[in-house]
Amino acid sequence: MLTKRPLGSTGLLAPPLCIGTSAIGSIPGIYGYEVDRDQALRTLRAVFDGPIRFLDTSNGYGGGESERRIGAVLREIGGVPADFLLSTKVDPDASGDFSGERVRASLAESMERLGMDHLPLVYLHDPERITFDQATAAGGPVEALVQAKEEGLVGHLGVAGGPVDLLRRFVNLGVFEAVITHNRFTLLDRSAEPLLDQCAEAGVAVLNAAPFGGGMLVKGPDTAPRYAYRMASDEVKQSAAGMWRACEQAGVPLAAAALQFSMRDPRIGTTVVGITRPERLAHTLELAALDIPDDLWAELDKLTPASGTWLR
């Protein structure tokens, strides 16, 4: 199940699962809970010692705390293991500056925190925070990333964000080899379909993040009424409730169906799953390995909410 395969046309090899670390940095404003340093370090030690040999972080997660915690564990174990892929992202500073100069500073900060002098895969993170013209202007963040790659500081470039049409514009530039989309290709939202098709045709790797929609597709809409960091519409909650009942009748956890929905799509190279406790690592693998009957997939497709509810 965790056999590595080519990550698009990057030349990198990656397993079909990747550990996401935004919550590891402790962001209670988004997730509703804190993750203390001891718990985070125990979780990260389990990840680096475990079978999923791919971890993704970002300069901005928890104000840099995610990278600092990862770096602490890397120093304990003597650096990134040879068979392990670690990716990060460039972010604006606290003032909102997302210039090319800021990108260079973001890379330097990440390298210092992680204890690395070369970053194999770096993403332009949430470029919707500035305009496309600003991102692609001379001296802007895209140009700075391309220069960092030419200088050998970065191995491969990706773009990670929300709005599907914007990500497609960045893919069309021809400089990005990987894309992270989040919350837009799940049991409850298919808005990333055009992006997945475009990337498949262009040989660009797709990493699908947040397959659980922030928790609704794990705990159900009664316990977790938010989807993608916001309150879900009644239609989305009704669809999720129907999916919960269908999975319950089939004896399959809704979380298993949500995870495998992403993993079974051939256009998706890797599915990114966030964990904040060591035991979640084994639980994620159990969900990925469960047998799901074909008739349940057909039932879940029927319960997909109308496209008007999707995030775009």
Secondary structure, DSSP 8 states (H G I E B T S, - for coil): ----EE-TTSS-EE-SEEEE-TGGG--HHHHSS---HHHHHHHHHHHHTSS--EEE--TTGGGGHHHHHHHHHHHHHTSS-TT-EEEEEE---TT---SHHHHHHHHHHHHHHHT-S-EEEEEEE-GGGS-HHHHHSTTSHHHHHHHHHHTTSEEEEEEEES-HHHHHHHHHTS---EEEEESSSBTTB-TTHHHHHHHHHHT-EEEEE-TTTTTHHHH-TTT--EETTEE--HHHHHHHHHHHHHHHHHT--HHHHHHHHHHT-TT-SEEEEE--STHHHHHHHHHHHS---HHHHHHHHHT---GGGS--
